[in-house]
């Protein structure tokens, strides 16, 4: 078979892409397991920064762009202040979020009332642009487990989320704007898990319900950081992936995310004594419903 015929066959094959609307080169670039971003703060940053684990909408849009098509339904069961929902809005997806902490829901509602979308950017609604569209994503305040139990089976095309993973890690004396200012007082809040075992049990319950609401062969994408606990490195991303595999998902890959714009100063952990890592990355777990 001649080279031209091979290329034509590949082009014809890619036309059958049912997952997203990317070109072949865009698809190939996304498969790089190292994901480096340098997204500057957007105009909603001053509101969203109250949450210690907010995610930049423009970066989240990259994930959503790969795992969905326009007008498909995206769910974030741990929505926080809505960074993933805003990323879905930038890509014209139908986004729905669930958040257990009323404070974060109120911040997201404030963002919706003051900002809109203009040419894949978030802009103030009181600007001079005439074609700004309102943010249509919605968020409810409730436990994600309760929501998933009540949700219609196979009603979402993708689940993209950033669950809490601060197991027993709520130190006193920190300023409000830290990675620890995100949990609620609810015993149903995953961030209040008292042990790694309890946290993984909760993630197992979540995984079983998440599988129910996903359409066949679609993706669950989870951002999970690793931890350092009791003097030992805990590859939490791998632990969570193993739990979700038991729930009926295939682990298709892990992308290592390094967001340069939020890199914190390196701390001198155990200098001159032993190796203690400064964990500056997050794992993006990519799982597919069996």
C-alpha positions as CSV (number, residue, x, y, z in Angstrom):
1,X,0.0,0.0,0.0
2,X,1.4,3.4,-1.0
3,X,2.1,6.1,1.6
4,X,-0.7,8.4,0.2
5,X,-3.2,5.6,0.6
6,X,-2.1,4.9,4.2
7,X,-2.5,8.6,5.1
8,X,-5.9,8.8,3.5
9,X,-7.1,5.7,5.3
10,X,-5.9,7.3,8.6
11,X,-7.8,10.5,7.8
12,X,-10.9,8.6,7.0
13,X,-10.6,6.5,10.2
14,X,-10.3,9.7,12.3
15,X,-13.5,11.0,10.9
16,X,-15.2,8.4,13.0
17,X,-14.0,10.1,16.2
18,X,-17.0,9.9,18.6
19,X,-15.3,11.1,21.7
20,X,-14.4,14.7,21.0
21,X,-13.9,17.3,18.2
22,X,-10.2,17.4,18.2
23,X,-7.9,17.1,15.2
24,X,-5.5,14.2,15.0
25,X,-2.5,16.4,16.1
26,X,-4.5,17.8,19.0
27,X,-5.4,14.3,20.1
28,X,-1.8,13.2,19.9
29,X,-0.6,16.1,22.0
30,X,-3.0,15.3,24.8
31,X,-1.6,11.8,25.2
32,X,1.6,13.3,26.6
33,X,1.6,12.1,30.3
34,X,3.3,15.3,31.4
35,X,0.8,18.1,31.5
36,X,2.4,21.5,32.2
37,X,0.3,24.6,32.5
38,X,1.0,28.3,33.1
39,X,-2.5,29.8,33.1
40,X,-2.6,33.4,34.5
41,X,-5.4,34.3,37.0
42,X,-8.7,35.0,35.4
43,X,-11.1,37.8,36.3
44,X,-12.9,35.5,38.8
45,X,-9.8,34.6,40.7
46,X,-10.3,37.1,43.5
47,X,-13.6,35.4,44.4
48,X,-12.5,31.8,43.8
49,X,-9.2,32.1,45.8
50,X,-11.1,31.7,49.1
51,X,-11.1,28.0,48.3
52,X,-7.8,26.4,48.9
53,X,-7.9,24.0,46.0
54,X,-9.5,26.1,43.2
55,X,-8.7,25.0,39.7
56,X,-8.0,27.4,36.7
57,X,-11.0,27.2,34.3
58,X,-8.8,27.5,31.2
59,X,-6.7,24.4,32.2
60,X,-9.9,22.5,33.1
61,X,-11.2,23.3,29.7
62,X,-8.4,21.3,28.2
63,X,-9.5,18.1,30.0
64,X,-13.2,18.7,29.1
65,X,-12.3,19.4,25.5
66,X,-10.8,15.9,25.1
67,X,-13.4,13.8,26.9
68,X,-16.6,15.4,25.5
69,X,-18.2,17.1,22.5
70,X,-20.1,20.4,22.5
71,X,-23.4,20.3,24.3
72,X,-22.6,17.1,26.1
73,X,-23.3,16.8,29.9
74,X,-20.4,17.1,32.3
75,X,-20.7,16.4,36.0
76,X,-18.4,17.6,38.8
77,X,-19.5,15.9,42.1
78,X,-16.9,17.9,44.2
79,X,-17.4,21.2,42.6
80,X,-15.9,23.7,45.1
81,X,-16.1,27.2,43.7
82,X,-16.7,25.9,40.1
83,X,-13.4,26.0,38.3
84,X,-14.3,22.8,36.4
85,X,-17.8,24.0,35.6
86,X,-16.4,27.3,34.2
87,X,-14.0,25.3,32.1
88,X,-17.0,23.3,30.7
89,X,-18.7,26.7,30.0
90,X,-15.7,27.8,28.0
91,X,-16.1,24.7,25.8
92,X,-19.9,25.0,25.4
93,X,-20.7,21.9,27.5
94,X,-23.7,21.5,29.8
95,X,-22.2,21.5,33.2
96,X,-23.6,20.5,36.6
97,X,-21.9,20.6,39.9
98,X,-22.5,19.2,43.4
99,X,-20.9,20.8,46.5
100,X,-21.4,20.0,50.1
101,X,-20.2,23.4,51.5
102,X,-22.8,26.2,51.1
103,X,-20.0,28.8,51.2
104,X,-18.6,27.6,47.9
105,X,-22.0,27.4,46.2
106,X,-22.7,31.0,47.2
107,X,-19.4,32.1,45.6
108,X,-20.2,30.3,42.4
109,X,-23.7,31.9,42.3
110,X,-22.0,35.3,42.7
111,X,-19.7,34.5,39.8
112,X,-22.7,33.5,37.7
113,X,-24.4,36.8,38.5
114,X,-21.4,39.0,37.6
115,X,-19.6,37.2,34.8
116,X,-20.2,35.7,31.4
117,X,-18.5,34.0,28.5
118,X,-17.1,35.9,25.5
119,X,-15.0,34.2,22.8
120,X,-13.8,31.4,25.2
121,X,-12.9,33.9,27.9
122,X,-14.6,34.8,31.2
123,X,-15.5,38.5,31.3
124,X,-17.6,40.8,33.5
125,X,-21.2,41.1,32.5
126,X,-21.2,44.9,32.9
127,X,-18.7,45.3,30.1
128,X,-19.4,46.9,26.7
129,X,-19.4,43.7,24.7
130,X,-22.8,42.8,23.3
131,X,-22.4,39.1,22.6
132,X,-21.5,38.0,26.1
133,X,-23.5,34.9,27.1
134,X,-24.5,34.1,30.6
135,X,-23.0,31.2,32.5
136,X,-25.6,28.4,32.4
137,X,-23.8,25.8,34.6
138,X,-25.7,25.0,37.8
139,X,-24.6,23.8,41.2
140,X,-26.5,22.3,44.1
141,X,-25.5,22.1,47.8
142,X,-25.7,18.5,49.0
143,X,-23.6,15.4,49.5
144,X,-22.3,14.0,46.2
145,X,-23.3,10.5,47.4
146,X,-26.9,11.6,47.9
147,X,-26.9,13.3,44.5
148,X,-25.5,10.3,42.7
149,X,-27.9,7.9,44.4
150,X,-30.8,9.9,43.1
151,X,-29.4,10.8,39.7
152,X,-30.8,9.1,36.5
153,X,-28.6,6.2,35.3
154,X,-26.3,6.9,32.3
155,X,-27.2,10.6,32.3
156,X,-23.7,12.2,32.0
157,X,-21.1,12.0,29.2
158,X,-18.2,12.6,31.5
159,X,-17.3,13.2,35.1
160,X,-14.4,15.5,35.8
161,X,-13.7,16.3,39.4
162,X,-11.2,17.2,42.1
163,X,-12.2,15.5,45.3
164,X,-10.7,16.5,48.7
165,X,-7.8,14.3,49.8
166,X,-6.6,16.1,53.0
167,X,-6.9,13.1,55.2
168,X,-6.5,14.1,58.8
169,X,-4.5,17.1,57.7
170,X,-6.2,20.2,59.0
171,X,-3.5,22.1,60.9
172,X,-4.2,25.1,63.1
173,X,-2.8,28.5,62.7
174,X,-2.7,28.6,58.9
175,X,-4.1,31.7,57.1
176,X,-7.4,31.3,55.4
177,X,-6.0,31.2,51.9
178,X,-4.2,27.8,52.0
179,X,-4.7,24.3,50.7
180,X,-6.5,23.5,53.9
181,X,-9.4,26.0,53.7
182,X,-11.8,23.9,51.7
183,X,-13.7,21.5,54.0
184,X,-17.0,21.8,55.7
185,X,-18.2,20.7,59.1
186,X,-20.4,17.9,57.6
187,X,-19.5,14.3,58.5
188,X,-20.4,13.5,54.9
189,X,-17.5,15.7,53.6
190,X,-14.8,13.4,52.2
191,X,-12.2,16.0,53.5
192,X,-13.2,15.0,57.0
193,X,-12.1,11.4,56.7
194,X,-10.2,10.4,59.8
195,X,-7.9,7.9,58.1
196,X,-6.7,6.7,54.7
197,X,-8.8,3.6,55.1
198,X,-12.0,5.6,55.7
199,X,-11.2,7.9,52.8
200,X,-10.6,5.0,50.3
201,X,-13.9,3.4,51.5
202,X,-15.7,6.7,50.7
203,X,-14.1,6.8,47.3
204,X,-15.2,3.2,46.7
205,X,-18.8,4.3,47.4
206,X,-18.4,7.3,45.1
207,X,-16.9,5.1,42.3
208,X,-19.8,2.7,42.3
209,X,-22.4,5.5,42.1
210,X,-20.3,7.4,39.5
211,X,-20.3,4.4,37.3
212,X,-24.1,4.3,37.4
213,X,-24.6,7.8,36.1
214,X,-21.9,7.6,33.4
215,X,-22.9,6.6,29.8
216,X,-21.4,3.4,28.5
217,X,-17.6,3.5,27.8
218,X,-17.3,7.1,28.9
219,X,-14.7,8.6,31.2
220,X,-14.2,9.5,34.9
221,X,-11.3,12.0,35.2
222,X,-10.1,12.7,38.8
223,X,-7.4,15.1,40.0
224,X,-5.7,13.6,43.1
225,X,-2.5,14.7,44.8
226,X,-0.1,12.3,46.5
227,X,0.5,12.7,50.2
228,X,3.3,12.3,52.8
229,X,1.9,10.8,55.9
230,X,3.7,9.6,59.1
231,X,7.1,9.8,57.5
232,X,6.2,7.8,54.4
233,X,5.2,8.7,50.8
234,X,1.6,7.7,50.0
235,X,0.9,7.4,46.2
236,X,-2.7,8.4,46.8
237,X,-3.4,8.6,43.1
238,X,-2.6,5.0,42.6
239,X,-4.5,3.9,45.7
240,X,-7.6,5.7,44.5
241,X,-7.2,4.3,41.0
242,X,-7.1,0.8,42.4
243,X,-10.3,1.4,44.4
244,X,-12.1,2.7,41.3
245,X,-10.9,-0.3,39.2
246,X,-12.8,-2.5,41.7
247,X,-15.9,-0.4,41.0
248,X,-16.0,-1.3,37.3
249,X,-13.5,1.2,35.7
250,X,-10.5,0.6,33.6
251,X,-7.5,2.7,34.4
252,X,-6.5,4.1,31.0
253,X,-3.6,6.3,32.2
254,X,-2.3,9.0,34.5
255,X,-1.2,12.5,33.5
256,X,1.2,14.3,35.8
257,X,0.0,17.9,36.1
258,X,2.3,20.7,37.1
259,X,0.7,24.2,37.2
260,X,3.6,26.6,37.3
261,X,1.5,29.6,38.2
262,X,0.6,28.1,41.6
263,X,3.9,26.7,42.5
264,X,4.6,27.3,46.1
265,X,8.1,28.0,47.5
266,X,10.1,24.8,48.2
267,X,10.3,24.0,51.9
268,X,13.5,22.7,53.5
269,X,12.0,19.4,54.7
270,X,14.7,17.3,56.5
271,X,17.6,19.0,54.8
272,X,20.8,17.3,55.8
273,X,19.0,14.4,57.3
274,X,16.9,12.5,54.8
275,X,14.9,12.8,51.6
276,X,11.4,14.3,52.0
277,X,9.7,15.4,48.7
278,X,8.2,18.8,48.0
279,X,5.1,17.5,46.2
280,X,4.4,20.0,43.4
281,X,2.3,17.9,41.1
282,X,-1.2,16.4,40.9
283,X,-2.2,13.1,39.3
284,X,-4.9,13.2,36.6
285,X,-6.5,9.8,36.8
286,X,-8.2,8.8,33.5
287,X,-10.7,5.9,34.0
288,X,-13.1,4.5,31.6
289,X,-16.4,2.8,32.4
290,X,-16.3,-0.9,31.6
